[in-house]
């Protein structure tokens, strides 16, 4: 499904790296859950260690698998343009909204 959404946004044929991004994260969660069952809570990392490790894995996979395709197909520029159009629309509509005086 992720590749279909990506195709509709970029009109680029799938390379399956976007899917591998999510498969890798799912495998990581499955591995973590299996280790929790095997170890039974005997060996548990503190949140100050496990949190940064998780963010490092997510950051690494975003930079290596996800962002190159987003930048290559210009989706970053399209997103920024759409955000600026939305912001201008909201800015133009704000004077039209009449809030109650008690608000």
BATOR-498072 format. One line per field, with one value per residue (C-alpha): x, y, z; residue number from 1. Coordinates in Angstrom, 3 decimals, always signed. Layout:
N
px [X:...]
py [Y:...]
pz [Z:...]
pos [NUM:...]
//
This chain:
103
px [+0.000:+2.859:+4.259:+0.839:+0.513:+4.062:+3.282:+0.213:+2.231:+5.300:+4.197:+7.448:+7.466:+8.084:+11.609:+10.352:+12.712:+9.737:+8.250:+11.576:+11.621:+8.405:+9.351:+12.594:+10.749:+8.203:+10.993:+12.637:+9.443:+8.970:+12.572:+12.131:+8.948:+10.596:+13.569:+11.240:+9.524:+12.790:+14.471:+11.308:+12.267:+15.598:+17.720:+16.044:+17.599:+16.869:+14.748:+17.704:+19.468:+16.615:+14.974:+18.047:+18.779:+15.273:+15.549:+18.958:+17.498:+14.549:+16.796:+19.245:+16.544:+14.795:+18.030:+19.079:+15.768:+13.038:+14.441:+16.465:+13.275:+11.355:+14.062:+14.740:+11.112:+10.650:+8.039:+9.723:+9.195:+5.626:+4.873:+6.367:+4.361:+1.129:+1.808:+2.308:-0.919:-2.793:-1.292:-2.355:-5.866:-6.196:-4.820:-7.370:-10.245:-9.465:-11.073:-14.252:-14.638:-16.717:-16.071:-18.592:-17.767:-17.399:-14.695]
py [+0.000:+2.369:+1.963:+2.705:+5.897:+6.864:+6.183:+8.426:+11.214:+11.003:+9.086:+7.124:+3.359:+1.509:+0.575:-1.182:+0.780:+2.520:-0.885:-2.134:+0.886:-0.310:-4.022:-3.283:-1.399:-4.202:-6.769:-4.639:-4.561:-8.333:-8.945:-6.724:-8.532:-11.948:-10.911:-9.689:-13.085:-15.040:-12.975:-12.613:-9.167:-10.430:-8.121:-4.832:-1.637:+1.632:+4.152:+6.514:+3.834:+2.170:+5.463:+6.905:+3.489:+3.412:+6.972:+6.180:+3.201:+5.245:+8.154:+5.908:+4.133:+7.419:+8.894:+5.769:+4.379:+7.010:+10.504:+9.812:+8.928:+11.857:+14.289:+12.567:+12.923:+16.428:+15.467:+17.706:+20.758:+19.721:+19.344:+22.739:+24.335:+22.692:+23.790:+27.393:+27.287:+25.891:+28.537:+31.298:+29.817:+29.756:+33.288:+34.482:+32.728:+33.953:+37.403:+35.659:+33.685:+35.495:+34.240:+34.872:+37.842:+35.591:+33.551]
pz [+0.000:+0.770:-2.730:-4.251:-2.205:-3.148:-6.818:-6.727:-5.110:-7.352:-10.470:-10.170:-10.482:-7.222:-6.223:-3.073:-0.823:+0.762:+1.547:+2.903:+5.206:+6.851:+6.691:+8.517:+11.243:+11.585:+11.843:+14.515:+16.567:+16.133:+17.213:+20.242:+21.301:+20.807:+22.938:+25.692:+25.734:+25.655:+28.349:+30.421:+31.668:+32.982:+30.868:+30.102:+28.768:+30.496:+28.563:+28.343:+26.281:+24.392:+23.334:+21.582:+20.040:+18.570:+17.275:+15.757:+13.859:+12.636:+11.660:+9.837:+7.847:+7.024:+5.664:+3.762:+2.468:+2.580:+1.987:-1.172:-3.073:-1.644:-2.734:-6.081:-7.164:-5.770:-3.196:-0.633:-2.855:-3.663:+0.047:+0.905:-1.910:-0.742:+2.838:+1.741:-0.306:+2.713:+5.006:+2.588:+2.386:+6.178:+6.396:+3.826:+5.624:+9.141:+8.697:+7.518:+10.739:+13.333:+16.840:+19.625:+21.827:+24.880:+23.153]
pos [1:2:3:4:5:6:7:8:9:10:11:12:13:14:15:16:17:18:19:20:21:22:23:24:25:26:27:28:29:30:31:32:33:34:35:36:37:38:39:40:41:42:43:44:45:46:47:48:49:50:51:52:53:54:55:56:57:58:59:60:61:62:63:64:65:66:67:68:69:70:71:72:73:74:75:76:77:78:79:80:81:82:83:84:85:86:87:88:89:90:91:92:93:94:95:96:97:98:99:100:101:102:103]
//
